[in-house]
Amino acid sequence: MNTKLTLSLEKEVIENAKIYAKGTGRSLSEMVENYFRNLVSGSQNDNKIEDKYGDIDPKVRKIIGRITLPDDFDIEKVREEHYKEKYGF
């Protein structure tokens, strides 16, 4: 069920958002709804992460779960390639 929401924003922000929405084939309402969904979802995920990884630095906790690596990802291989490229060995 949809419910109306009234927001007060700067005129320029609204105009630019309308142009962006039209260019992406979405409605402004859809964009705002998706933004709120992501905002709330991210907040809930952050709380779960904080409970599980409370002793990890907050800056690191923010990126936990944001990146998905393939199952066969080899950090040592990536590190070695990086050092070869950066230092030439």
Backbone as ProteinMPNN parsed JSONL, in Angstrom:
{"seq_chain_A": "MNTKLTLSLEKEVIENAKIYAKGTGRSLSEMVENYFRNLVSGSQNDNKIEDKYGDIDPKVRKIIGRITLPDDFDIEKVREEHYKEKYGF", "coords_chain_A": {"N_chain_A": [[0.838, -1.177, 0.0], [0.672, 2.113, -0.93], [1.666, 5.24, 0.452], [1.372, 8.736, 0.791], [4.09, 11.067, 0.956], [5.436, 14.021, 2.095], [8.051, 16.113, 1.263], [10.486, 18.609, 1.984], [12.646, 20.168, -0.016], [15.528, 21.664, -1.585], [14.899, 23.553, -4.511], [16.555, 23.207, -6.768], [17.744, 20.745, -6.257], [15.56, 19.035, -6.449], [14.814, 19.415, -9.15], [17.128, 18.479, -10.489], [17.085, 15.842, -9.602], [14.724, 14.932, -10.779], [15.417, 15.066, -13.483], [17.484, 13.199, -13.514], [16.063, 10.889, -12.742], [14.273, 10.61, -14.889], [16.101, 10.156, -16.93], [17.056, 7.67, -16.217], [14.896, 6.109, -16.428], [13.162, 5.785, -14.303], [10.833, 6.553, -11.656], [10.641, 9.452, -9.549], [9.571, 8.914, -7.069], [10.026, 6.16, -6.891], [12.814, 6.133, -6.788], [13.301, 7.47, -4.344], [12.011, 5.738, -2.575], [13.577, 3.41, -2.918], [15.999, 4.406, -1.992], [15.405, 4.865, 0.734], [14.825, 2.219, 1.486], [17.356, 1.001, 1.128], [18.837, 2.498, 2.939], [17.684, 1.856, 5.437], [18.01, -0.916, 5.401], [20.81, -1.116, 5.275], [21.461, -0.016, 7.749], [20.369, -1.898, 9.506], [21.932, -4.094, 8.818], [24.425, -3.122, 9.598], [24.117, -3.079, 12.372], [23.902, -5.833, 12.932], [26.412, -6.658, 12.105], [27.998, -5.233, 13.899], [27.313, -6.473, 16.304], [28.402, -9.007, 15.852], [31.097, -8.519, 15.206], [32.265, -6.845, 17.172], [34.763, -6.141, 18.273], [36.32, -5.214, 16.242], [37.839, -2.567, 14.397], [35.836, 0.324, 13.816], [35.939, 1.515, 11.245], [36.717, -0.554, 9.611], [34.662, -2.355, 10.086], [32.565, -1.147, 8.723], [32.893, -1.883, 6.069], [32.606, -4.595, 6.003], [31.009, -7.275, 4.534], [30.175, -5.771, 2.39], [31.533, -6.236, 0.114], [31.741, -8.856, -2.141], [33.591, -11.673, -2.619], [34.924, -14.039, -4.984], [34.636, -17.628, -4.509], [37.032, -18.933, -4.999], [38.972, -17.058, -4.491], [42.226, -15.886, -3.999], [44.094, -14.496, -1.71], [46.828, -14.325, -1.233], [47.946, -14.684, -3.774], [46.963, -12.43, -5.094], [48.17, -10.437, -3.562], [50.861, -10.982, -4.102], [50.946, -10.465, -6.885], [50.355, -7.761, -6.823], [52.599, -6.702, -5.455], [54.603, -7.388, -7.29], [53.877, -5.794, -9.452], [54.009, -3.248, -8.296], [56.583, -3.045, -7.094], [58.275, -4.41, -8.74], [59.208, -7.006, -8.299]], "CA_chain_A": [[0.0, 0.0, 0.0], [1.447, 3.344, -1.014], [1.242, 6.373, 1.262], [2.044, 9.963, 0.366], [5.1, 11.648, 1.827], [5.79, 15.366, 1.66], [9.414, 16.484, 1.629], [10.904, 19.964, 1.641], [14.01, 20.127, -0.533], [15.868, 22.789, -2.443], [14.321, 23.416, -5.846], [17.574, 22.689, -7.687], [17.907, 19.316, -5.965], [14.386, 18.357, -7.005], [14.903, 19.45, -10.611], [18.194, 17.56, -10.904], [16.623, 14.481, -9.324], [13.732, 14.604, -11.811], [16.165, 14.822, -14.721], [18.174, 11.919, -13.333], [15.052, 9.828, -12.737], [13.793, 10.447, -16.261], [17.199, 9.576, -17.702], [17.249, 6.265, -15.85], [13.637, 5.402, -16.639], [12.503, 5.515, -13.025], [10.118, 7.695, -11.094], [11.27, 10.039, -8.371], [9.062, 8.15, -5.923], [10.741, 4.879, -6.862], [14.182, 6.396, -6.339], [13.267, 7.791, -2.915], [11.669, 4.5, -1.871], [14.766, 2.551, -2.936], [16.986, 5.017, -1.101], [15.007, 4.57, 2.113], [15.003, 0.777, 1.708], [18.791, 0.754, 1.288], [19.267, 3.155, 4.167], [17.221, 1.051, 6.566], [18.649, -2.224, 5.279], [22.211, -0.94, 5.652], [21.509, 0.219, 9.188], [20.119, -3.179, 10.168], [23.122, -4.921, 8.598], [25.5, -2.578, 10.426], [23.892, -3.526, 13.747], [24.246, -7.251, 12.994], [27.868, -6.741, 11.99], [28.568, -4.733, 15.149], [27.143, -7.523, 17.305], [29.286, -10.125, 15.553], [32.495, -8.095, 15.111], [32.374, -5.684, 18.044], [36.134, -5.783, 18.613], [37.01, -4.749, 15.035], [37.791, -1.122, 14.194], [34.604, 0.742, 13.139], [36.17, 1.784, 9.822], [36.757, -1.856, 8.945], [33.316, -2.933, 10.203], [31.687, -0.561, 7.715], [33.022, -2.534, 4.762], [32.33, -6.027, 6.108], [29.789, -7.677, 3.844], [29.879, -4.888, 1.255], [32.237, -6.768, -1.044], [31.648, -10.305, -2.24], [34.704, -12.225, -3.383], [34.657, -15.4, -5.453], [35.056, -18.693, -3.6], [38.419, -19.315, -5.259], [39.825, -15.881, -4.336], [43.484, -16.204, -3.322], [44.669, -13.226, -1.267], [48.285, -14.378, -1.39], [48.232, -14.487, -5.195], [46.683, -11.02, -5.38], [49.215, -9.66, -2.896], [52.093, -11.206, -4.863], [50.82, -9.724, -8.144], [50.427, -6.336, -6.489], [53.996, -6.369, -5.163], [55.36, -7.469, -8.543], [53.546, -4.611, -10.245], [54.431, -2.032, -7.615], [58.009, -3.002, -6.782], [59.042, -5.075, -9.783], [59.762, -8.32, -7.92]], "C_chain_A": [[0.885, 1.243, 0.0], [0.816, 4.436, -0.163], [2.02, 7.589, 0.805], [3.009, 10.45, 1.432], [5.453, 13.014, 1.262], [7.176, 15.704, 2.177], [9.669, 17.927, 1.228], [12.377, 19.924, 1.264], [14.264, 21.373, -1.363], [15.382, 22.509, -3.861], [15.308, 22.785, -6.825], [17.783, 21.185, -7.494], [16.761, 18.53, -6.594], [14.469, 18.299, -8.526], [15.964, 18.481, -11.126], [17.786, 16.102, -10.688], [15.6, 14.033, -10.364], [14.42, 14.277, -13.134], [16.862, 13.466, -14.651], [17.186, 10.757, -13.415], [14.559, 9.554, -14.156], [14.856, 9.766, -17.117], [17.427, 8.103, -17.41], [15.964, 5.452, -15.982], [12.918, 5.025, -15.356], [11.738, 6.749, -12.579], [10.887, 8.205, -9.877], [10.827, 9.29, -7.112], [9.796, 6.826, -5.773], [12.165, 5.07, -6.344], [14.23, 6.666, -4.837], [12.959, 6.534, -2.1], [12.874, 3.564, -1.802], [15.857, 3.091, -2.019], [16.663, 4.688, 0.356], [15.179, 3.087, 2.435], [16.478, 0.447, 1.959], [19.321, 1.339, 2.586], [18.912, 2.311, 5.384], [17.899, -0.31, 6.56], [20.107, -2.148, 5.709], [22.368, -0.754, 7.141], [21.308, -1.079, 9.956], [21.322, -4.093, 10.012], [24.28, -4.444, 9.457], [25.359, -3.042, 11.87], [24.255, -4.995, 13.913], [25.759, -7.428, 12.958], [28.518, -6.297, 13.293], [28.451, -5.779, 16.252], [28.164, -8.641, 17.109], [30.764, -9.742, 15.623], [32.765, -6.861, 15.974], [33.789, -5.228, 18.327], [36.94, -5.291, 17.408], [36.813, -3.242, 14.896], [36.538, -0.73, 13.41], [34.78, 1.01, 11.646], [36.181, 0.484, 9.022], [35.371, -2.492, 8.967], [32.386, -2.41, 9.122], [31.756, -1.289, 6.382], [32.769, -4.035, 4.809], [30.994, -6.324, 5.441], [29.439, -6.824, 2.646], [30.502, -5.41, -0.034], [32.108, -8.286, -1.016], [32.765, -10.799, -3.144], [34.354, -13.629, -3.851], [35.205, -16.436, -4.471], [36.526, -19.058, -3.771], [39.39, -18.134, -5.143], [41.048, -16.233, -3.495], [44.189, -14.894, -2.965], [46.179, -13.201, -1.453], [48.69, -14.13, -2.843], [48.03, -13.017, -5.575], [47.768, -10.137, -4.78], [50.528, -9.765, -3.677], [52.072, -10.426, -6.178], [50.939, -8.219, -7.905], [51.877, -5.913, -6.241], [54.859, -6.42, -6.418], [55.135, -6.212, -9.37], [54.111, -3.342, -9.61], [55.948, -1.932, -7.47], [58.887, -3.714, -7.809], [59.694, -6.372, -9.362], [58.679, -9.277, -7.535]], "O_chain_A": [[1.756, 1.386, 0.858], [-0.406, 4.543, -0.068], [3.2, 7.485, 0.469], [2.788, 10.278, 2.631], [5.738, 13.139, 0.072], [7.448, 15.598, 3.373], [9.12, 18.406, 0.236], [13.243, 19.68, 2.105], [13.33, 22.05, -1.791], [15.446, 21.379, -4.344], [14.931, 21.925, -7.621], [17.976, 20.448, -8.461], [16.978, 17.48, -7.2], [14.221, 17.251, -9.123], [15.728, 17.748, -12.087], [18.106, 15.235, -11.501], [15.612, 12.877, -10.785], [14.047, 13.325, -13.819], [16.833, 12.687, -15.604], [17.45, 9.758, -14.085], [14.443, 8.401, -14.569], [14.542, 8.9, -17.934], [17.934, 7.37, -18.259], [15.942, 4.257, -15.687], [12.155, 4.06, -15.325], [11.974, 7.853, -13.071], [11.673, 7.482, -9.266], [11.625, 9.065, -6.203], [10.146, 6.42, -4.665], [12.66, 4.263, -5.556], [15.102, 6.148, -4.138], [13.574, 6.296, -1.061], [13.159, 2.991, -0.75], [16.553, 2.326, -1.352], [17.541, 4.282, 1.118], [15.625, 2.734, 3.527], [16.807, -0.292, 2.886], [20.161, 0.732, 3.251], [19.751, 2.082, 6.256], [18.317, -0.8, 7.609], [20.587, -3.023, 6.43], [23.309, -1.277, 7.737], [21.998, -1.333, 10.944], [21.701, -4.791, 10.953], [25.036, -5.257, 9.988], [26.353, -3.363, 12.523], [24.852, -5.372, 14.921], [26.316, -8.247, 13.69], [29.483, -6.913, 13.746], [29.377, -5.956, 17.044], [28.722, -9.159, 18.077], [31.593, -10.546, 16.049], [33.434, -5.93, 15.526], [34.01, -4.048, 18.597], [38.124, -4.982, 17.545], [35.756, -2.709, 15.235], [36.206, -1.392, 12.427], [33.863, 0.759, 10.864], [35.707, 0.441, 7.887], [34.95, -3.1, 7.983], [31.512, -3.138, 8.651], [30.775, -1.309, 5.639], [32.723, -4.684, 3.764], [29.979, -5.7, 5.75], [28.478, -7.134, 1.941], [30.059, -5.074, -1.132], [32.341, -8.919, 0.014], [32.868, -10.388, -4.3], [33.58, -14.331, -3.2], [36.123, -16.152, -3.701], [37.192, -19.445, -2.81], [40.512, -18.208, -5.644], [40.924, -16.808, -2.413], [44.806, -14.261, -3.822], [46.746, -12.163, -1.794], [49.673, -13.437, -3.104], [48.842, -12.44, -6.298], [48.231, -9.194, -5.422], [51.218, -8.768, -3.886], [53.065, -9.798, -6.544], [51.551, -7.5, -8.696], [52.327, -4.889, -6.757], [55.749, -5.588, -6.592], [56.075, -5.638, -9.918], [54.63, -2.468, -10.306], [56.531, -0.872, -7.694], [60.113, -3.624, -7.746], [60.649, -6.809, -10.003], [58.963, -10.424, -7.189]]}, "name": "protein", "num_of_chains": 1, "seq": "MNTKLTLSLEKEVIENAKIYAKGTGRSLSEMVENYFRNLVSGSQNDNKIEDKYGDIDPKVRKIIGRITLPDDFDIEKVREEHYKEKYGF"}
